Amino acid sequence: MIDRGEPASAERKSTPSLLPFQIVMGVISASIAGIVAVLGELRDELGFRDSEIGIIVTAGFAAAFISQITLARYADRGHGRLMASVGVALSAVSLLIMGLVDEMTWWFIARGMLGFAGGLALPGLRRAATVLDPKKVGENLGRLIVGEVGGFLAGPIVAAGLAEAFGVRAPFFAFAGGMVLFLPFVLRLPADAGAIDTSGRSALTLLRTRRLQGALLVVGGYFAIIGAWESVLPGMYQNRGGGALEVGITFTLISLPVLLLSRRAGRFADRVGPPKVAVIGTGLVSLACSFLGLVPGLFWPAVMMLFFGVSDAYGFTAAQVAVSRSVPEDRQAAALGLMGAIEVLGAALTALPAALLFDRYGEGVAWLATGLFSFSVVMLGALRFRGTRPAISP
């Protein structure tokens, strides 16, 4: 993804396939999702409290926020391939540390490193999807989400299987080894096909765009739910008699509809309008999540995750399209980096508070507070969308 100096062409018949970028996205998301599946068992083995798990999770979100908001714009300048390569290498190091240490401090550092690595790699990968064909931004982002969610789906199952067979540390060593083996592939990603930004402007200047403000609020509101899922769901399942396998199955159930529907959802967003689809899809997830603590057992929460997955496929895909169409082509990585930063900020804002509420008051209060907060932010985003027009028309 290094700039070769060629001018961007409206007709990009020679543009490489999106498949390599889908694969890289899948590998990165698999490692992060795999960790979530074993957090409950790791909590018991290492003696961490639910609040300490929340702190560890928050460290990853905070570090990803910093890397995306400060470094994403360099992908618009042709450095996306280098950023993805460094991100994968750093991920391998952080996963290896997690497999070796017991202390809370080291876990905090390692999870932060993993978050920073993901935040470094993702903006360039997402930019690649948006510049392939300006008329099919939604469909191509949907295809990239298929790669991301494919990893998110496989990661928990692989981690749970390894933990059951070889112990709770095994997934960390396996994912670290996979990252090392995969690094040569990342170093040979295709060159960037889009217009290169030569302005030197900060990504923060894009925040003046009202339509982008609306899209980012919707994304942030939705990811408030994601933060609670990562910090509360493993402990909730552990308390109900479940373990890594049940958590892995639950996250798989939310991933399956996204995997199957995201490309179609992207085309639907291109046709109907990204803001409308984004607000409805993410708003439904927020409201339904408010009642997750009232659903008993292990089976019915998993059924709810299927509903979340369908809404997620349409809502989050459309939100990404709304972000992309809010800015010109040469600012795509900067805008999508801001989106990634808002994702982790939204998750970080709820990961620790939700864990603390869960620790002190139980799951019902934790889910109700998180769901209402998420819905409020999504509705604020809907208000900012009103009266705006896209910078890039389909």
Contacts in CASP RR format, 6 or more apart in sequence:
PFRMAT RR
TARGET T0000
AUTHOR 0000-0000-0000
METHOD contacts of the structure
MODEL  1
MIDRGEPASAERKSTPSLLPFQIVMGVISASIAGIVAVLGELRDELGFRD
SEIGIIVTAGFAAAFISQITLARYADRGHGRLMASVGVALSAVSLLIMGL
VDEMTWWFIARGMLGFAGGLALPGLRRAATVLDPKKVGENLGRLIVGEVG
GFLAGPIVAAGLAEAFGVRAPFFAFAGGMVLFLPFVLRLPADAGAIDTSG
RSALTLLRTRRLQGALLVVGGYFAIIGAWESVLPGMYQNRGGGALEVGIT
FTLISLPVLLLSRRAGRFADRVGPPKVAVIGTGLVSLACSFLGLVPGLFW
PAVMMLFFGVSDAYGFTAAQVAVSRSVPEDRQAAALGLMGAIEVLGAALT
ALPAALLFDRYGEGVAWLATGLFSFSVVMLGALRFRGTRPAISP
1 75 0 8 1.000
1 78 0 8 1.000
1 79 0 8 1.000
1 80 0 8 1.000
1 81 0 8 1.000
1 82 0 8 1.000
1 83 0 8 1.000
1 84 0 8 1.000
1 124 0 8 1.000
1 128 0 8 1.000
1 189 0 8 1.000
1 190 0 8 1.000
1 191 0 8 1.000
1 192 0 8 1.000
2 78 0 8 1.000
2 79 0 8 1.000
2 80 0 8 1.000
2 81 0 8 1.000
2 82 0 8 1.000
2 191 0 8 1.000
2 192 0 8 1.000
3 77 0 8 1.000
3 78 0 8 1.000
3 191 0 8 1.000
3 192 0 8 1.000
3 196 0 8 1.000
4 191 0 8 1.000
5 196 0 8 1.000
8 131 0 8 1.000
8 193 0 8 1.000
8 194 0 8 1.000
8 195 0 8 1.000
8 196 0 8 1.000
8 329 0 8 1.000
10 134 0 8 1.000
12 132 0 8 1.000
12 133 0 8 1.000
12 193 0 8 1.000
15 132 0 8 1.000
15 133 0 8 1.000
15 193 0 8 1.000
16 190 0 8 1.000
16 191 0 8 1.000
16 193 0 8 1.000
17 190 0 8 1.000
18 128 0 8 1.000
18 129 0 8 1.000
18 132 0 8 1.000
18 140 0 8 1.000
18 143 0 8 1.000
18 144 0 8 1.000
20 185 0 8 1.000
20 189 0 8 1.000
20 190 0 8 1.000
21 125 0 8 1.000
21 128 0 8 1.000
21 129 0 8 1.000
21 144 0 8 1.000
21 189 0 8 1.000
22 143 0 8 1.000
22 144 0 8 1.000
22 146 0 8 1.000
22 147 0 8 1.000
22 148 0 8 1.000
23 147 0 8 1.000
23 185 0 8 1.000
24 84 0 8 1.000
24 88 0 8 1.000
24 121 0 8 1.000
24 125 0 8 1.000
24 182 0 8 1.000
24 185 0 8 1.000
24 186 0 8 1.000
24 189 0 8 1.000
25 122 0 8 1.000
25 125 0 8 1.000
25 144 0 8 1.000
25 147 0 8 1.000
25 148 0 8 1.000
25 151 0 8 1.000
26 147 0 8 1.000
26 148 0 8 1.000
26 150 0 8 1.000
26 151 0 8 1.000
26 152 0 8 1.000
27 88 0 8 1.000
27 151 0 8 1.000
27 178 0 8 1.000
27 179 0 8 1.000
27 182 0 8 1.000
28 87 0 8 1.000
28 88 0 8 1.000
28 91 0 8 1.000
28 117 0 8 1.000
28 118 0 8 1.000
28 121 0 8 1.000
28 122 0 8 1.000
29 147 0 8 1.000
29 148 0 8 1.000
29 149 0 8 1.000
29 150 0 8 1.000
29 151 0 8 1.000
29 152 0 8 1.000
29 155 0 8 1.000
30 150 0 8 1.000
30 151 0 8 1.000
30 152 0 8 1.000
30 154 0 8 1.000
30 155 0 8 1.000
30 158 0 8 1.000
30 175 0 8 1.000
31 91 0 8 1.000
31 95 0 8 1.000
31 114 0 8 1.000
31 155 0 8 1.000
31 175 0 8 1.000
31 179 0 8 1.000
32 114 0 8 1.000
32 115 0 8 1.000
32 118 0 8 1.000
32 152 0 8 1.000
33 151 0 8 1.000
33 152 0 8 1.000
33 153 0 8 1.000
33 155 0 8 1.000
33 156 0 8 1.000
33 159 0 8 1.000
33 251 0 8 1.000
34 155 0 8 1.000
34 156 0 8 1.000
34 158 0 8 1.000
34 159 0 8 1.000
34 171 0 8 1.000
34 175 0 8 1.000
34 248 0 8 1.000
35 98 0 8 1.000
35 111 0 8 1.000
35 114 0 8 1.000
35 159 0 8 1.000
35 171 0 8 1.000
35 172 0 8 1.000
36 156 0 8 1.000
36 229 0 8 1.000
36 230 0 8 1.000
36 233 0 8 1.000
36 234 0 8 1.000
36 247 0 8 1.000
36 251 0 8 1.000
37 155 0 8 1.000
37 156 0 8 1.000
37 157 0 8 1.000
37 159 0 8 1.000
37 160 0 8 1.000
37 163 0 8 1.000
37 171 0 8 1.000
37 234 0 8 1.000
37 244 0 8 1.000
37 247 0 8 1.000
37 248 0 8 1.000
37 251 0 8 1.000
38 159 0 8 1.000
38 160 0 8 1.000
38 163 0 8 1.000
38 168 0 8 1.000
38 171 0 8 1.000
38 234 0 8 1.000
38 244 0 8 1.000
38 247 0 8 1.000
39 53 0 8 1.000
39 57 0 8 1.000
39 230 0 8 1.000
39 234 0 8 1.000
39 235 0 8 1.000
39 247 0 8 1.000
40 53 0 8 1.000
40 234 0 8 1.000
40 235 0 8 1.000
40 237 0 8 1.000
40 238 0 8 1.000
40 243 0 8 1.000
40 244 0 8 1.000
40 247 0 8 1.000
41 163 0 8 1.000
41 168 0 8 1.000
41 238 0 8 1.000
41 243 0 8 1.000
41 244 0 8 1.000
42 48 0 8 1.000
42 168 0 8 1.000
43 49 0 8 1.000
43 50 0 8 1.000
43 53 0 8 1.000
43 234 0 8 1.000
43 235 0 8 1.000
43 238 0 8 1.000
44 238 0 8 1.000
45 168 0 8 1.000
46 102 0 8 1.000
46 107 0 8 1.000
48 56 0 8 1.000
48 104 0 8 1.000
48 107 0 8 1.000
49 359 0 8 1.000
50 231 0 8 1.000
50 232 0 8 1.000
50 235 0 8 1.000
50 355 0 8 1.000
50 358 0 8 1.000
50 359 0 8 1.000
51 352 0 8 1.000
51 355 0 8 1.000
51 356 0 8 1.000
51 359 0 8 1.000
52 104 0 8 1.000
53 231 0 8 1.000
53 234 0 8 1.000
53 235 0 8 1.000
53 355 0 8 1.000
54 231 0 8 1.000
54 351 0 8 1.000
54 352 0 8 1.000
54 355 0 8 1.000
55 104 0 8 1.000
55 108 0 8 1.000
55 352 0 8 1.000
55 355 0 8 1.000
56 104 0 8 1.000
56 107 0 8 1.000
56 108 0 8 1.000
56 111 0 8 1.000
57 111 0 8 1.000
57 227 0 8 1.000
57 230 0 8 1.000
57 231 0 8 1.000
57 351 0 8 1.000
57 352 0 8 1.000
57 355 0 8 1.000
58 231 0 8 1.000
58 348 0 8 1.000
58 351 0 8 1.000
58 352 0 8 1.000
59 108 0 8 1.000
59 109 0 8 1.000
59 111 0 8 1.000
59 112 0 8 1.000
60 111 0 8 1.000
60 112 0 8 1.000
60 114 0 8 1.000
60 115 0 8 1.000
60 116 0 8 1.000
60 344 0 8 1.000
60 348 0 8 1.000
61 115 0 8 1.000
61 227 0 8 1.000
61 344 0 8 1.000
61 345 0 8 1.000
61 346 0 8 1.000
61 347 0 8 1.000
61 348 0 8 1.000
61 351 0 8 1.000
62 112 0 8 1.000
62 344 0 8 1.000
62 348 0 8 1.000
63 111 0 8 1.000
63 112 0 8 1.000
63 113 0 8 1.000
63 114 0 8 1.000
63 115 0 8 1.000
63 116 0 8 1.000
64 112 0 8 1.000
64 115 0 8 1.000
64 116 0 8 1.000
64 118 0 8 1.000
64 119 0 8 1.000
64 340 0 8 1.000
64 341 0 8 1.000
64 343 0 8 1.000
64 344 0 8 1.000
65 340 0 8 1.000
65 341 0 8 1.000
65 344 0 8 1.000
65 345 0 8 1.000
65 348 0 8 1.000
66 116 0 8 1.000
66 341 0 8 1.000
67 115 0 8 1.000
67 116 0 8 1.000
67 117 0 8 1.000
67 118 0 8 1.000
67 119 0 8 1.000
67 120 0 8 1.000
68 119 0 8 1.000
68 120 0 8 1.000
68 122 0 8 1.000
68 123 0 8 1.000
68 337 0 8 1.000
68 338 0 8 1.000
68 340 0 8 1.000
68 341 0 8 1.000
68 344 0 8 1.000
69 203 0 8 1.000
69 204 0 8 1.000
69 337 0 8 1.000
69 338 0 8 1.000
69 341 0 8 1.000
71 83 0 8 1.000
71 119 0 8 1.000
71 120 0 8 1.000
71 123 0 8 1.000
72 119 0 8 1.000
72 123 0 8 1.000
72 124 0 8 1.000
72 203 0 8 1.000
72 333 0 8 1.000
72 334 0 8 1.000
72 336 0 8 1.000
72 337 0 8 1.000
72 338 0 8 1.000
72 340 0 8 1.000
72 341 0 8 1.000
73 197 0 8 1.000
73 200 0 8 1.000
73 201 0 8 1.000
73 202 0 8 1.000
73 203 0 8 1.000
73 333 0 8 1.000
73 334 0 8 1.000
74 80 0 8 1.000
74 83 0 8 1.000
74 333 0 8 1.000
75 83 0 8 1.000
75 123 0 8 1.000
75 124 0 8 1.000
75 127 0 8 1.000
75 192 0 8 1.000
75 333 0 8 1.000
76 127 0 8 1.000
76 196 0 8 1.000
76 197 0 8 1.000
76 330 0 8 1.000
76 331 0 8 1.000
76 332 0 8 1.000
76 333 0 8 1.000
76 334 0 8 1.000
77 196 0 8 1.000
77 197 0 8 1.000
77 198 0 8 1.000
77 200 0 8 1.000
78 192 0 8 1.000
78 196 0 8 1.000
80 123 0 8 1.000
80 124 0 8 1.000
80 125 0 8 1.000
80 127 0 8 1.000
80 192 0 8 1.000
80 333 0 8 1.000
81 186 0 8 1.000
81 187 0 8 1.000
81 189 0 8 1.000
81 191 0 8 1.000
81 192 0 8 1.000
83 120 0 8 1.000
83 121 0 8 1.000
83 123 0 8 1.000
83 124 0 8 1.000
84 120 0 8 1.000
84 121 0 8 1.000
84 124 0 8 1.000
84 125 0 8 1.000
84 186 0 8 1.000
84 189 0 8 1.000
85 183 0 8 1.000
85 186 0 8 1.000
85 187 0 8 1.000
86 117 0 8 1.000
86 120 0 8 1.000
86 121 0 8 1.000
87 117 0 8 1.000
87 118 0 8 1.000
87 119 0 8 1.000
87 120 0 8 1.000
87 121 0 8 1.000
88 117 0 8 1.000
88 121 0 8 1.000
88 179 0 8 1.000
88 182 0 8 1.000
88 183 0 8 1.000
88 186 0 8 1.000
89 117 0 8 1.000
89 179 0 8 1.000
89 183 0 8 1.000
90 113 0 8 1.000
90 114 0 8 1.000
90 116 0 8 1.000
90 117 0 8 1.000
90 120 0 8 1.000
91 114 0 8 1.000
91 117 0 8 1.000
91 118 0 8 1.000
91 176 0 8 1.000
91 179 0 8 1.000
92 176 0 8 1.000
92 177 0 8 1.000
92 178 0 8 1.000
92 179 0 8 1.000
92 180 0 8 1.000
92 183 0 8 1.000
93 113 0 8 1.000
93 176 0 8 1.000
94 110 0 8 1.000
94 111 0 8 1.000
94 112 0 8 1.000
94 113 0 8 1.000
94 114 0 8 1.000
94 115 0 8 1.000
94 117 0 8 1.000
95 110 0 8 1.000
95 114 0 8 1.000
95 172 0 8 1.000
95 173 0 8 1.000
95 175 0 8 1.000
95 176 0 8 1.000
95 177 0 8 1.000
95 179 0 8 1.000
96 172 0 8 1.000
96 173 0 8 1.000
96 176 0 8 1.000
97 106 0 8 1.000
97 109 0 8 1.000
97 110 0 8 1.000
97 113 0 8 1.000
98 107 0 8 1.000
98 110 0 8 1.000
98 111 0 8 1.000
98 114 0 8 1.000
98 172 0 8 1.000
99 169 0 8 1.000
99 172 0 8 1.000
99 173 0 8 1.000
99 176 0 8 1.000
101 107 0 8 1.000
101 110 0 8 1.000
115 344 0 8 1.000
119 337 0 8 1.000
119 340 0 8 1.000
119 344 0 8 1.000
122 336 0 8 1.000
122 337 0 8 1.000
122 340 0 8 1.000
123 333 0 8 1.000
123 334 0 8 1.000
123 336 0 8 1.000
123 337 0 8 1.000
123 340 0 8 1.000
124 333 0 8 1.000
124 336 0 8 1.000
125 144 0 8 1.000
126 141 0 8 1.000
126 144 0 8 1.000
126 320 0 8 1.000
126 332 0 8 1.000
126 333 0 8 1.000
126 336 0 8 1.000
126 337 0 8 1.000
126 339 0 8 1.000
127 192 0 8 1.000
127 332 0 8 1.000
127 333 0 8 1.000
127 336 0 8 1.000
128 144 0 8 1.000
128 190 0 8 1.000
128 192 0 8 1.000
128 193 0 8 1.000
129 137 0 8 1.000
129 140 0 8 1.000
129 141 0 8 1.000
129 142 0 8 1.000
129 143 0 8 1.000
129 144 0 8 1.000
130 137 0 8 1.000
130 140 0 8 1.000
130 141 0 8 1.000
130 324 0 8 1.000
130 329 0 8 1.000
130 332 0 8 1.000
130 336 0 8 1.000
131 192 0 8 1.000
131 193 0 8 1.000
131 194 0 8 1.000
131 195 0 8 1.000
131 329 0 8 1.000
131 332 0 8 1.000
132 140 0 8 1.000
132 193 0 8 1.000
133 140 0 8 1.000
134 329 0 8 1.000
134 392 0 8 1.000
135 394 0 8 1.000
136 270 0 8 1.000
137 270 0 8 1.000
137 321 0 8 1.000
137 324 0 8 1.000
137 325 0 8 1.000
137 392 0 8 1.000
137 394 0 8 1.000
138 266 0 8 1.000
138 267 0 8 1.000
138 269 0 8 1.000
138 270 0 8 1.000
138 274 0 8 1.000
138 317 0 8 1.000
138 320 0 8 1.000
138 321 0 8 1.000
138 324 0 8 1.000
139 263 0 8 1.000
139 266 0 8 1.000
139 267 0 8 1.000
139 270 0 8 1.000
141 266 0 8 1.000
141 317 0 8 1.000
141 320 0 8 1.000
141 321 0 8 1.000
141 324 0 8 1.000
142 262 0 8 1.000
142 263 0 8 1.000
142 265 0 8 1.000
142 266 0 8 1.000
142 317 0 8 1.000
142 320 0 8 1.000
143 262 0 8 1.000
143 263 0 8 1.000
145 258 0 8 1.000
145 262 0 8 1.000
145 313 0 8 1.000
145 316 0 8 1.000
145 317 0 8 1.000
145 320 0 8 1.000
146 258 0 8 1.000
146 259 0 8 1.000
146 262 0 8 1.000
146 263 0 8 1.000
147 259 0 8 1.000
149 255 0 8 1.000
149 258 0 8 1.000
149 259 0 8 1.000
149 262 0 8 1.000
150 255 0 8 1.000
150 259 0 8 1.000
151 255 0 8 1.000
152 251 0 8 1.000
152 255 0 8 1.000
153 251 0 8 1.000
153 252 0 8 1.000
153 255 0 8 1.000
153 256 0 8 1.000
153 259 0 8 1.000
156 244 0 8 1.000
156 247 0 8 1.000
156 248 0 8 1.000
156 249 0 8 1.000
156 251 0 8 1.000
156 252 0 8 1.000
157 248 0 8 1.000
157 249 0 8 1.000
157 252 0 8 1.000
158 171 0 8 1.000
158 174 0 8 1.000
159 171 0 8 1.000
159 175 0 8 1.000
159 244 0 8 1.000
159 248 0 8 1.000
160 244 0 8 1.000
160 245 0 8 1.000
160 247 0 8 1.000
160 248 0 8 1.000
161 244 0 8 1.000
161 245 0 8 1.000
162 170 0 8 1.000
162 171 0 8 1.000
162 174 0 8 1.000
163 170 0 8 1.000
163 171 0 8 1.000
163 244 0 8 1.000
164 244 0 8 1.000
164 245 0 8 1.000
168 244 0 8 1.000
194 329 0 8 1.000
194 330 0 8 1.000
195 328 0 8 1.000
195 329 0 8 1.000
195 330 0 8 1.000
196 330 0 8 1.000
197 330 0 8 1.000
197 331 0 8 1.000
197 334 0 8 1.000
198 330 0 8 1.000
199 330 0 8 1.000
201 334 0 8 1.000
203 331 0 8 1.000
203 334 0 8 1.000
203 335 0 8 1.000
203 337 0 8 1.000
203 338 0 8 1.000
204 338 0 8 1.000
206 212 0 8 1.000
206 326 0 8 1.000
206 327 0 8 1.000
206 331 0 8 1.000
206 334 0 8 1.000
206 335 0 8 1.000
206 338 0 8 1.000
207 213 0 8 1.000
207 216 0 8 1.000
207 338 0 8 1.000
209 326 0 8 1.000
209 327 0 8 1.000
209 391 0 8 1.000
210 384 0 8 1.000
210 388 0 8 1.000
211 322 0 8 1.000
211 326 0 8 1.000
211 384 0 8 1.000
211 385 0 8 1.000
211 388 0 8 1.000
211 389 0 8 1.000
211 390 0 8 1.000
211 391 0 8 1.000
212 323 0 8 1.000
212 326 0 8 1.000
212 327 0 8 1.000
212 335 0 8 1.000
212 338 0 8 1.000
213 381 0 8 1.000
213 384 0 8 1.000
214 275 0 8 1.000
214 322 0 8 1.000
214 380 0 8 1.000
214 381 0 8 1.000
214 382 0 8 1.000
214 383 0 8 1.000
214 384 0 8 1.000
214 385 0 8 1.000
215 274 0 8 1.000
215 275 0 8 1.000
215 278 0 8 1.000
215 319 0 8 1.000
215 322 0 8 1.000
215 323 0 8 1.000
215 326 0 8 1.000
215 339 0 8 1.000
215 381 0 8 1.000
215 385 0 8 1.000
216 323 0 8 1.000
216 338 0 8 1.000
216 339 0 8 1.000
216 342 0 8 1.000
217 377 0 8 1.000
217 378 0 8 1.000
217 380 0 8 1.000
217 381 0 8 1.000
217 384 0 8 1.000
218 275 0 8 1.000
218 278 0 8 1.000
218 279 0 8 1.000
218 282 0 8 1.000
218 319 0 8 1.000
218 322 0 8 1.000
218 377 0 8 1.000
218 378 0 8 1.000
218 381 0 8 1.000
218 382 0 8 1.000
219 316 0 8 1.000
219 319 0 8 1.000
219 320 0 8 1.000
219 323 0 8 1.000
219 339 0 8 1.000
219 340 0 8 1.000
219 342 0 8 1.000
219 343 0 8 1.000
220 342 0 8 1.000
220 343 0 8 1.000
220 345 0 8 1.000
220 346 0 8 1.000
220 377 0 8 1.000
221 282 0 8 1.000
221 286 0 8 1.000
221 346 0 8 1.000
221 373 0 8 1.000
221 374 0 8 1.000
221 377 0 8 1.000
221 378 0 8 1.000
222 282 0 8 1.000
222 283 0 8 1.000
222 285 0 8 1.000
222 286 0 8 1.000
222 312 0 8 1.000
222 315 0 8 1.000
222 316 0 8 1.000
222 319 0 8 1.000
222 374 0 8 1.000
222 378 0 8 1.000
223 342 0 8 1.000
223 343 0 8 1.000
223 344 0 8 1.000
223 345 0 8 1.000
223 346 0 8 1.000
223 347 0 8 1.000
224 286 0 8 1.000
224 346 0 8 1.000
224 347 0 8 1.000
224 349 0 8 1.000
224 350 0 8 1.000
224 370 0 8 1.000
224 371 0 8 1.000
224 373 0 8 1.000
224 374 0 8 1.000
224 377 0 8 1.000
225 285 0 8 1.000
225 286 0 8 1.000
225 289 0 8 1.000
225 350 0 8 1.000
225 370 0 8 1.000
225 371 0 8 1.000
225 374 0 8 1.000
226 343 0 8 1.000
226 346 0 8 1.000
226 347 0 8 1.000
227 346 0 8 1.000
227 347 0 8 1.000
227 348 0 8 1.000
227 350 0 8 1.000
227 351 0 8 1.000
227 354 0 8 1.000
228 289 0 8 1.000
228 350 0 8 1.000
228 351 0 8 1.000
228 354 0 8 1.000
228 366 0 8 1.000
228 367 0 8 1.000
228 370 0 8 1.000
228 371 0 8 1.000
230 347 0 8 1.000
230 351 0 8 1.000
231 350 0 8 1.000
231 351 0 8 1.000
231 352 0 8 1.000
231 354 0 8 1.000
231 355 0 8 1.000
231 358 0 8 1.000
232 354 0 8 1.000
232 355 0 8 1.000
232 358 0 8 1.000
232 363 0 8 1.000
232 366 0 8 1.000
232 367 0 8 1.000
233 247 0 8 1.000
233 250 0 8 1.000
234 243 0 8 1.000
234 247 0 8 1.000
235 358 0 8 1.000
236 293 0 8 1.000
236 301 0 8 1.000
236 358 0 8 1.000
236 363 0 8 1.000
237 243 0 8 1.000
237 246 0 8 1.000
237 247 0 8 1.000
237 250 0 8 1.000
237 298 0 8 1.000
239 363 0 8 1.000
240 297 0 8 1.000
240 298 0 8 1.000
241 298 0 8 1.000
242 298 0 8 1.000
246 298 0 8 1.000
246 302 0 8 1.000
249 302 0 8 1.000
250 301 0 8 1.000
250 302 0 8 1.000
250 305 0 8 1.000
251 305 0 8 1.000
253 302 0 8 1.000
253 303 0 8 1.000
253 305 0 8 1.000
253 306 0 8 1.000
253 309 0 8 1.000
254 305 0 8 1.000
254 306 0 8 1.000
254 308 0 8 1.000
254 309 0 8 1.000
254 312 0 8 1.000
255 309 0 8 1.000
256 306 0 8 1.000
256 309 0 8 1.000
257 306 0 8 1.000
257 309 0 8 1.000
257 310 0 8 1.000
257 312 0 8 1.000
257 313 0 8 1.000
258 309 0 8 1.000
258 312 0 8 1.000
258 313 0 8 1.000
258 316 0 8 1.000
260 313 0 8 1.000
261 310 0 8 1.000
261 313 0 8 1.000
261 314 0 8 1.000
262 313 0 8 1.000
262 317 0 8 1.000
265 277 0 8 1.000
265 313 0 8 1.000
265 314 0 8 1.000
265 315 0 8 1.000
265 317 0 8 1.000
265 318 0 8 1.000
266 317 0 8 1.000
266 318 0 8 1.000
266 321 0 8 1.000
268 277 0 8 1.000
268 314 0 8 1.000
268 318 0 8 1.000
269 277 0 8 1.000
269 278 0 8 1.000
269 314 0 8 1.000
269 315 0 8 1.000
269 317 0 8 1.000
269 318 0 8 1.000
269 321 0 8 1.000
269 322 0 8 1.000
270 321 0 8 1.000
270 394 0 8 1.000
273 318 0 8 1.000
274 318 0 8 1.000
274 319 0 8 1.000
274 321 0 8 1.000
274 322 0 8 1.000
274 325 0 8 1.000
275 318 0 8 1.000
275 322 0 8 1.000
275 382 0 8 1.000
275 385 0 8 1.000
276 318 0 8 1.000
277 314 0 8 1.000
277 315 0 8 1.000
277 317 0 8 1.000
277 318 0 8 1.000
278 315 0 8 1.000
278 316 0 8 1.000
278 318 0 8 1.000
278 319 0 8 1.000
278 321 0 8 1.000
278 322 0 8 1.000
279 378 0 8 1.000
279 379 0 8 1.000
279 381 0 8 1.000
279 382 0 8 1.000
279 385 0 8 1.000
280 314 0 8 1.000
280 315 0 8 1.000
281 311 0 8 1.000
281 312 0 8 1.000
281 314 0 8 1.000
281 315 0 8 1.000
281 318 0 8 1.000
282 311 0 8 1.000
282 312 0 8 1.000
282 315 0 8 1.000
282 316 0 8 1.000
282 319 0 8 1.000
282 374 0 8 1.000
282 378 0 8 1.000
283 311 0 8 1.000
283 374 0 8 1.000
283 375 0 8 1.000
283 378 0 8 1.000
283 379 0 8 1.000
284 311 0 8 1.000
285 308 0 8 1.000
285 309 0 8 1.000
285 311 0 8 1.000
285 312 0 8 1.000
285 315 0 8 1.000
285 374 0 8 1.000
286 371 0 8 1.000
286 372 0 8 1.000
286 374 0 8 1.000
286 375 0 8 1.000
286 378 0 8 1.000
287 371 0 8 1.000
287 375 0 8 1.000
288 304 0 8 1.000
288 307 0 8 1.000
288 308 0 8 1.000
288 311 0 8 1.000
289 308 0 8 1.000
289 367 0 8 1.000
289 370 0 8 1.000
289 371 0 8 1.000
289 374 0 8 1.000
290 367 0 8 1.000
290 368 0 8 1.000
290 370 0 8 1.000
290 371 0 8 1.000
290 372 0 8 1.000
290 375 0 8 1.000
291 367 0 8 1.000
291 368 0 8 1.000
292 301 0 8 1.000
292 304 0 8 1.000
292 363 0 8 1.000
292 364 0 8 1.000
292 367 0 8 1.000
293 301 0 8 1.000
293 363 0 8 1.000
293 364 0 8 1.000
293 366 0 8 1.000
293 367 0 8 1.000
293 368 0 8 1.000
294 364 0 8 1.000
295 301 0 8 1.000
295 304 0 8 1.000
319 339 0 8 1.000
320 336 0 8 1.000
320 339 0 8 1.000
322 385 0 8 1.000
322 390 0 8 1.000
323 335 0 8 1.000
323 336 0 8 1.000
323 338 0 8 1.000
323 339 0 8 1.000
324 332 0 8 1.000
324 335 0 8 1.000
324 336 0 8 1.000
324 392 0 8 1.000
325 390 0 8 1.000
325 391 0 8 1.000
325 392 0 8 1.000
325 393 0 8 1.000
325 394 0 8 1.000
326 335 0 8 1.000
326 390 0 8 1.000
326 391 0 8 1.000
327 334 0 8 1.000
327 335 0 8 1.000
327 391 0 8 1.000
327 392 0 8 1.000
328 391 0 8 1.000
328 392 0 8 1.000
329 392 0 8 1.000
350 370 0 8 1.000
350 373 0 8 1.000
350 374 0 8 1.000
353 369 0 8 1.000
354 366 0 8 1.000
354 369 0 8 1.000
354 370 0 8 1.000
355 366 0 8 1.000
357 365 0 8 1.000
357 366 0 8 1.000
357 369 0 8 1.000
358 365 0 8 1.000
358 366 0 8 1.000
END
